[in-house]
């Protein structure tokens, strides 16, 4: 797996007040640290990784599973050609969302509070 944030949607805020962008400490200590640690793994290995409670840590989602605002934003960014996206668990509620294309992960969103796909 390789990855980048070239296509990241990091401007403005979500309606719940969370910045789409990230601070340099979030980049260094959470995003890059986690994704860099997965470089070199193949996608089958990544998708098989589980948490301490045996939940899959990293997996795909249908775009229709996401909150309405995320779906609208996906379309605004002309990404509707992709009907699934991949989600990396970076921490308890922190996630990196994006597109896996030919073994490369293009990060689109970083979130801190599990709102893009709410489990509440």
C-alpha positions in Angstrom: 0.0 0.0 0.0 1.1 3.5 -0.8 -0.8 6.6 0.0 -1.0 10.4 -0.4 -3.1 13.4 0.7 -2.9 15.2 -2.7 -6.7 15.0 -3.2 -7.6 15.8 0.4 -10.7 17.9 1.1 -9.2 20.0 3.9 -10.8 23.4 3.7 -13.7 24.7 5.7 -15.6 22.8 8.4 -18.3 20.1 8.6 -21.7 21.3 9.8 -20.9 19.8 13.3 -18.0 22.2 13.6 -15.1 19.9 12.9 -12.4 21.3 10.6 -11.8 19.3 7.5 -8.1 20.1 7.7 -5.6 19.0 10.3 -2.9 20.5 12.5 0.7 19.6 11.9 0.8 17.6 15.1 -2.3 15.6 13.9 -0.5 15.0 10.6 2.8 13.9 12.2 1.5 12.0 15.2 -1.7 10.4 13.8 -2.3 10.5 10.1 1.2 10.0 8.7 2.3 7.8 11.5 -0.5 5.3 11.0 -0.6 5.3 7.2 3.2 5.2 6.9 3.2 2.2 9.2 1.0 0.4 6.7 3.0 1.1 3.7 4.4 -2.1 2.2 1.5 -4.2 3.4 -0.8 -5.5 0.8 -4.5 -4.7 0.8 -5.5 -8.2 1.8 -3.3 -7.9 4.9 -4.7 -4.4 5.7 -8.3 -5.5 5.4 -7.7 -8.5 7.7 -6.4 -6.4 10.6 -8.6 -6.4 13.7 -8.8 -4.4 16.9 -8.5 -5.8 20.4 -12.2 -6.5 20.2 -11.8 -8.3 16.9 -13.6 -5.7 14.8 -12.1 -5.0 11.4 -10.0 -1.8 11.6 -9.7 -0.9 8.0 -12.4 -1.5 5.4 -14.5 -0.2 2.6 -17.9 1.5 2.8 -20.6 2.3 0.2 -20.8 6.0 -0.2 -24.5 5.8 0.6 -23.6 4.6 4.1 -22.2 8.0 5.0 -24.0 11.0 6.4 -25.9 13.2 3.9 -23.4 16.0 4.2 -20.5 13.7 3.3 -22.4 12.3 0.3 -23.2 15.8 -0.9 -19.5 16.8 -0.5 -18.4 13.7 -2.4 -20.6 14.7 -5.3 -19.4 18.4 -5.1 -15.8 17.2 -5.4 -16.8 15.2 -8.6 -16.0 11.9 -7.0 -19.3 10.2 -7.8 -17.6 7.9 -10.2 -16.4 6.1 -7.0 -19.4 4.4 -5.2 -17.2 3.0 -2.5 -14.5 4.5 -0.4 -12.0 3.0 2.0 -11.7 3.9 5.7 -8.6 3.6 8.0 -9.1 3.5 11.7 -6.4 5.8 13.2 -7.7 5.7 16.8 -10.8 5.3 18.9 -12.9 7.7 16.8 -10.3 9.0 14.3 -10.6 7.9 10.7 -9.0 8.6 7.3 -11.4 8.2 4.4 -10.5 8.0 0.8 -10.2 6.1 -2.4 -8.1 3.0 -3.0 -7.1 2.9 -6.7 -4.6 0.4 -8.1 -3.1 -0.2 -4.6 -2.7 3.5 -3.8 -4.8 5.2 -1.1 -5.8 8.8 -1.9 -6.9 10.3 1.4 -9.9 12.6 1.1 -11.0 13.2 4.7 -9.6 13.0 8.2 -12.1 13.0 11.0 -11.7 13.0 14.7 -15.1 12.1 16.1 -16.7 9.4 13.9 -19.4 11.6 12.4 -19.0 10.9 8.7 -20.2 7.4 9.4 -22.0 7.7 12.7 -22.5 4.6 14.8 -24.7 6.4 17.4 
